[in-house]
Amino acid sequence: MRLFTSGRGLCSGMVLMALAMAGCGEEEPSQAQEQGGEQQPPRIAQVMEMSLRDIPLGKSYPAMLRSDNEVRLVARVTGTLEARHFEPGEMVEKGESLYTIEPDVYQATVRQREADLQSAQAEASRARRDAERFERLLRQNSVSEQQRDEARAQLRVAEASVAQAEAALESAQIDLDYSDVTAPVSGQISLSEVNVGNFVTSGAELATITPLDPLEVRFQLPQQDAFELRRQRREGRTEIIAKLELPTRSGSAPEPLEGRLDFLGSQVSQSTSTVQASAHFDNPEGLFLPGQFVRVRLEGLKRFDVMAVPEIAVTQGLMGPQVFVLDEQNTARTRNVTVGETAGPWEIITDGLEPGDRVIVSDPGGIEAGTSIDPQPFDGDAEQLSAQAEEGEGEGSAEVEQAASQGGAGPGAPEGDGEENE
């Protein structure tokens, strides 16, 4: 009887446990269904409808400044350098006297050549009177034609001597003028290469004058940029403005200079695949100097009738660059795209999008295919979108660093971890 009684109790316990497990099994599916039935609210995101547009590029290119009218002063005459009329480094004006090279010697030569000219002129005057007298005598049959011809020949010799004396005087006057070395251009003058008192020969370098206003810059354009620039200038759609920027790590950089694009080359370099261009910039304050490395920014350069999205809208997927587009139910879908040039905060899309497509342009973080979106209009300020995304990243990093410094697990960490460790 004990064995039977105990066996029946064991069976009863097993039945009760089975019923309890069955009851638990019924509650879990109901809870899961209840949780799965909760729908997340649509995520708010800015959306733009794609259409063809003109995108300004604002590209910049490295270059080095140069002075287009820089002049090296050289001595044109030989002699002792008697005086210097400037201080090195100062600004000199065109025509200003800079050096004096032994002018007395050349002044004496000028006076001698003047005397030679007067003598030749007197001889020519006498020969002219003789020729005229022989003409009269020939008409009176008092002299022969041969005598008249000899008188004419002497006149021509005398006139040639006058011309020779005039040329010699002019040459002497030029040498005298060269003894006073003047500035051929206005600009900043360098250190003197020769000290006063030294003997200089013709061709000796004396100093360098560097005009600082205007300045020229030559730079290289990639052939595609050169092609688009040439086409845009030919069509005259917009004016191209060149701006000169001085790269610096400090905040004391001078204001960019605004200039004009003067030259665009007609051939592509075989070694660099670039096209040479040049621009001139007014530099009235002389803050920019030849030899400085600068960047030339071309404003007004555009790409016409292209598709573009803010740079932040493009993400990297398994198949390459992609964007999120909305379907008719405002659900996010991925779309692979081909990215072209970057134009500031914009990315030019060459393939993958069509006019009318709706693209999510705000921060795509946390969005995935299938996410329900509450579309908001995009105001067109791509720079503001990038700034907001950077601020969001900065705030997130600051929260993580603060939590780490306090020994916490950071935002979103499970509560009660500390108690469990205890």
C-alpha positions in Angstrom: 0.0 0.0 0.0 2.9 2.4 0.7 4.4 1.8 -2.6 1.2 2.4 -4.4 0.4 5.5 -2.3 3.8 7.0 -3.0 3.6 6.2 -6.7 0.3 7.9 -7.0 1.7 11.0 -5.3 4.7 11.0 -7.7 2.3 10.9 -10.6 0.3 13.8 -9.2 3.4 15.9 -8.8 4.4 15.3 -12.4 1.0 16.3 -13.6 1.1 19.6 -11.7 4.5 20.4 -13.1 3.3 19.8 -16.6 0.4 22.1 -16.1 2.6 24.8 -14.7 4.9 24.6 -17.7 2.0 24.7 -20.0 0.8 27.8 -18.3 4.2 29.5 -18.7 4.3 28.6 -22.4 1.0 30.3 -23.0 2.1 33.5 -21.3 5.4 34.0 -23.2 4.0 34.0 -26.8 1.4 36.5 -25.7 4.0 38.8 -24.3 6.2 38.5 -27.4 3.2 39.3 -29.6 2.3 42.3 -27.4 5.9 43.6 -27.7 6.1 42.9 -31.5 2.9 44.8 -32.0 4.4 48.1 -30.8 5.4 50.3 -33.8 8.2 52.8 -33.6 7.1 56.3 -34.5 8.4 57.6 -37.9 11.8 59.2 -37.7 11.9 62.9 -38.6 14.4 63.6 -41.4 15.0 66.3 -44.0 14.3 65.2 -47.6 15.0 66.9 -50.9 13.4 66.1 -54.3 16.1 65.6 -56.9 16.2 68.0 -59.9 18.9 69.3 -62.2 20.7 72.3 -60.8 23.8 74.5 -61.2 26.5 73.8 -58.5 29.3 76.3 -57.8 32.6 74.6 -57.4 34.9 77.2 -55.8 38.0 75.2 -56.5 41.5 76.3 -55.4 44.9 75.5 -56.7 48.4 75.8 -55.3 50.7 78.4 -56.8 53.6 80.7 -56.2 53.6 84.5 -56.5 55.9 86.3 -58.9 56.4 89.9 -60.0 55.8 90.1 -63.7 57.9 93.3 -64.1 60.9 92.5 -61.9 64.0 94.2 -63.2 67.7 93.5 -62.6 69.7 96.7 -62.7 73.1 96.4 -64.5 75.7 99.0 -65.3 75.7 100.2 -68.9 79.0 102.0 -68.8 82.4 101.4 -67.2 83.8 103.5 -64.4 83.9 104.1 -60.7 80.7 103.9 -58.7 80.6 107.4 -57.2 77.3 107.5 -55.3 74.2 105.5 -54.3 71.0 107.5 -53.9 68.7 105.0 -52.1 68.5 102.8 -49.0 68.2 99.1 -49.5 64.6 97.8 -49.1 62.8 101.1 -49.7 60.3 101.8 -52.5 61.6 103.6 -55.5 59.7 105.4 -58.2 60.2 105.0 -62.0 62.8 107.5 -63.2 64.4 108.0 -59.8 68.2 108.3 -59.7 69.8 105.3 -58.0 73.5 105.3 -58.8 76.1 107.7 -60.3 79.0 106.2 -62.3 81.8 108.7 -63.0 79.8 111.1 -65.1 82.7 113.7 -65.6 84.5 111.4 -68.0 81.4 111.0 -70.2 80.6 114.7 -69.9 84.0 115.5 -71.4 83.5 113.0 -74.2 80.2 114.7 -75.0 81.9 118.1 -75.2 84.6 116.7 -77.5 81.9 115.2 -79.8 80.1 118.5 -79.9 83.3 120.2 -81.1 83.8 117.5 -83.7 80.2 118.1 -84.9 80.8 121.9 -85.2 83.9 121.3 -87.2 82.2 118.9 -89.6 79.3 121.3 -90.0 81.7 124.2 -90.8 83.5 122.0 -93.4 80.1 121.0 -94.9 79.1 124.7 -95.1 82.3 125.6 -97.0 81.9 122.6 -99.4 78.3 123.7 -100.1 79.3 127.2 -101.0 82.0 125.8 -103.3 79.6 123.5 -105.0 77.2 126.4 -105.6 79.9 128.6 -107.0 81.1 125.9 -109.4 77.6 125.5 -110.6 77.4 129.2 -111.5 80.8 129.1 -113.1 79.9 126.2 -115.2 76.9 128.0 -116.6 79.4 130.8 -117.6 81.7 128.2 -119.1 84.4 129.3 -116.7 85.0 125.8 -115.3 84.7 122.3 -116.6 82.1 119.8 -115.6 84.8 117.7 -114.0 85.6 120.6 -111.6 81.9 121.0 -110.8 81.6 117.2 -110.1 84.6 117.3 -107.8 83.0 120.1 -105.8 79.8 118.1 -105.5 81.7 115.1 -104.3 83.5 117.1 -101.6 80.1 118.4 -100.4 78.7 114.9 -100.0 81.9 113.9 -98.1 81.4 116.9 -95.8 77.8 116.1 -95.2 78.7 112.5 -94.4 81.2 113.8 -91.8 78.4 115.8 -90.2 76.2 112.8 -90.0 79.1 110.8 -88.5 79.8 113.5 -85.9 76.1 113.7 -85.0 76.1 109.9 -84.4 79.2 110.1 -82.2 77.7 112.9 -80.2 74.5 110.9 -79.7 76.4 107.9 -78.6 78.4 110.0 -76.1 75.2 111.5 -74.8 73.8 108.0 -74.2 76.8 107.0 -72.3 76.5 110.2 -70.2 72.9 109.4 -69.5 73.8 105.8 -68.5 76.3 107.2 -66.0 73.2 108.2 -64.0 71.4 104.8 -63.3 67.7 105.4 -62.9 64.8 103.1 -61.9 63.1 101.7 -65.0 60.0 100.6 -62.9 58.5 101.4 -59.6 59.0 98.9 -56.8 61.0 97.7 -53.8 64.7 97.7 -54.3 67.0 95.1 -53.0 70.4 95.3 -51.3 73.1 96.8 -53.4 75.5 94.3 -55.1 78.3 96.8 -55.4 79.6 99.3 -52.8 80.3 102.9 -53.5 84.0 103.4 -54.7 84.3 100.2 -56.6 85.1 100.1 -60.3 82.3 98.6 -62.3 82.2 97.4 -65.9 79.4 97.4 -68.4 77.0 94.5 -67.6 77.8 94.4 -63.8 74.7 93.7 -61.7 73.9 96.5 -59.3 70.5 95.7 -57.6 67.0 94.3 -58.3 63.8 96.2 -58.3 60.6 94.2 -57.6 57.3 95.8 -58.3 54.7 94.6 -55.7 51.6 96.0 -57.3 50.3 94.2 -59.3 51.5 90.6 -58.7 51.2 87.7 -61.1 50.5 84.0 -60.2 50.8 81.1 -62.5 49.2 77.8 -61.6 48.2 74.5 -63.2 44.6 73.4 -63.9 43.7 69.7 -64.3 42.7 69.2 -67.9 39.0 68.5 -67.0 38.8 71.8 -65.0 40.5 73.6 -67.8 38.0 72.2 -70.3 35.0 73.2 -68.2 36.6 76.7 -67.6 37.2 77.3 -71.2 33.7 76.3 -72.2 32.2 78.4 -69.4 34.2 81.5 -70.5 33.2 81.0 -74.1 29.5 80.7 -73.2 29.8 83.7 -70.9 27.3 82.2 -68.3 29.1 83.7 -65.3 32.1 85.8 -64.6 35.1 84.0 -63.2 36.7 85.8 -60.2 40.2 84.8 -59.0 41.0 85.2 -55.3 44.4 84.9 -53.7 44.7 83.3 -50.3 47.8 83.0 -48.2 47.9 79.6 -46.3 48.7 80.2 -42.6 48.2 78.4 -39.3 47.6 81.6 -37.4 44.5 83.8 -37.5 46.5 86.8 -38.8 46.3 86.0 -42.5 45.7 89.1 -44.7 42.4 89.4 -46.5 42.3 87.5 -49.9 43.1 89.6 -52.9 40.6 89.7 -55.8 42.0 89.6 -59.3 41.4 88.6 -62.9 42.2 85.5 -64.8 44.3 86.7 -67.7 45.5 83.5 -69.4 44.4 79.9 -70.0 46.8 77.7 -71.9 46.0 76.2 -75.2 47.7 72.8 -74.7 47.9 70.1 -72.1 51.2 69.2 -70.5 52.2 65.6 -71.4 54.0 65.1 -68.2 51.4 66.4 -65.7 48.1 66.4 -67.8 47.5 70.0 -66.7 46.9 73.3 -68.4 48.8 76.4 -67.4 46.8 79.5 -66.3 47.8 82.9 -64.9 46.1 85.7 -63.0 47.0 89.2 -61.9 46.1 90.7 -58.5 46.3 94.3 -57.3 48.4 94.5 -54.1 48.2 98.1 -53.0 49.4 97.5 -49.5 52.2 95.2 -50.4 51.2 92.5 -47.9 51.8 89.7 -50.4 55.3 89.2 -51.7 56.8 87.4 -54.7 58.0 83.9 -53.9 55.2 83.2 -51.4 53.3 80.0 -51.8 49.5 80.8 -52.1 46.3 79.2 -53.2 44.3 80.6 -56.1 40.5 80.2 -55.7 38.3 80.5 -58.8 34.9 81.7 -57.9 32.1 81.6 -60.4 33.2 78.2 -61.7 30.2 76.0 -61.9 28.9 72.6 -63.1 25.6 73.1 -65.0 22.6 70.9 -65.0 23.8 68.2 -62.6 22.4 66.2 -59.8 23.8 66.9 -56.4 23.1 66.0 -52.8 24.6 67.3 -49.5 27.8 65.5 -48.7 26.4 64.2 -45.4 23.7 62.3 -47.3 26.2 59.9 -49.0 27.2 56.9 -46.9 29.3 53.8 -47.7 27.5 50.6 -48.2 28.5 47.1 -49.1 28.3 47.9 -52.8 30.0 51.3 -52.5 28.5 54.8 -52.1 24.8 54.9 -51.4 22.0 57.2 -50.3 18.6 56.7 -48.7 15.6 57.4 -50.8 11.9 57.3 -49.8 9.3 55.1 -51.5 5.6 56.0 -51.8 5.0 54.9 -48.2 7.8 57.2 -46.9 10.0 54.2 -46.1 13.8 54.5 -46.4 15.4 52.4 -49.1 19.1 52.3 -50.1 20.2 53.3 -53.5 23.7 52.8 -54.9 25.1 55.9 -56.6 28.2 57.0 -58.5 29.8 60.1 -57.0 31.5 62.7 -59.1 33.2 65.9 -58.0 32.9 67.4 -54.5 31.7 71.0 -54.6 32.1 72.4 -51.0 29.3 70.7 -48.9 27.8 69.1 -52.0 28.5 65.8 -53.8 27.7 65.7 -57.5 26.0 62.4 -58.4 26.7 61.2 -61.9 24.6 58.0 -61.8 22.0 56.3 -59.6 19.4 59.1 -59.1 16.7 60.5 -61.3 14.8 63.8 -61.2 11.9 63.3 -58.8 13.6 60.9 -56.4 13.3 61.9 -52.8 16.6 61.6 -50.9 17.2 61.8 -47.2 19.7 64.6 -46.7 19.9 65.0 -42.9 22.2 62.9 -40.7 21.6 59.3 -41.8 22.9 57.9 -38.5 20.6 55.2 -37.2 18.6 55.0 -40.5 18.5 51.7 -42.2 16.4 50.1 -45.0 12.8 49.8 -43.9 12.9 52.7 -41.5 9.7 54.8 -41.5 10.4 58.5 -42.2 8.5 61.6 -41.4 9.8 63.8 -44.3 10.5 67.4 -43.6 11.4 70.0 -46.3 15.1 70.8 -46.9 16.0 74.5 -46.9 19.0 74.0 -49.2 21.7 74.9 -46.7 24.1 72.0 -47.0 26.7 73.7 -44.9 24.3 73.9 -42.0 23.5 70.2 -42.2 27.2 69.4 -42.0 27.7 71.7 -39.1 24.7 70.2 -37.2 26.1 66.7 -37.8 29.6 67.7 -36.5 28.0 69.3 -33.4 26.0 66.1 -32.8 29.2 64.0 -33.0 31.0 66.3 -30.7 28.2 66.2 -28.1 28.1 62.4 -28.2 31.9 62.2 -27.8 31.7 64.6 -24.9 29.1 62.5 -23.1 31.1 59.3 -23.5 34.3 61.0 -22.2 32.4 62.5 -19.2 30.9 59.1 -18.4 34.3 57.4 -18.6 35.9 60.0 -16.4 33.2 59.4 -13.8 33.7 55.7 -13.9 30.2 55.1 -15.4 29.2 53.0 -18.3 28.0 55.9 -20.4 24.6 56.8 -21.7 22.3 53.8 -22.3 24.2 51.5 -19.9 22.0 49.0 -18.0 21.1 50.1 -14.5 22.0 48.0 -11.5 25.4 46.8 -12.7 27.0 48.3 -9.7 24.8 46.5 -7.4 25.5 43.2 -9.1 29.2 43.8 -8.7 28.7 44.4 -5.1 
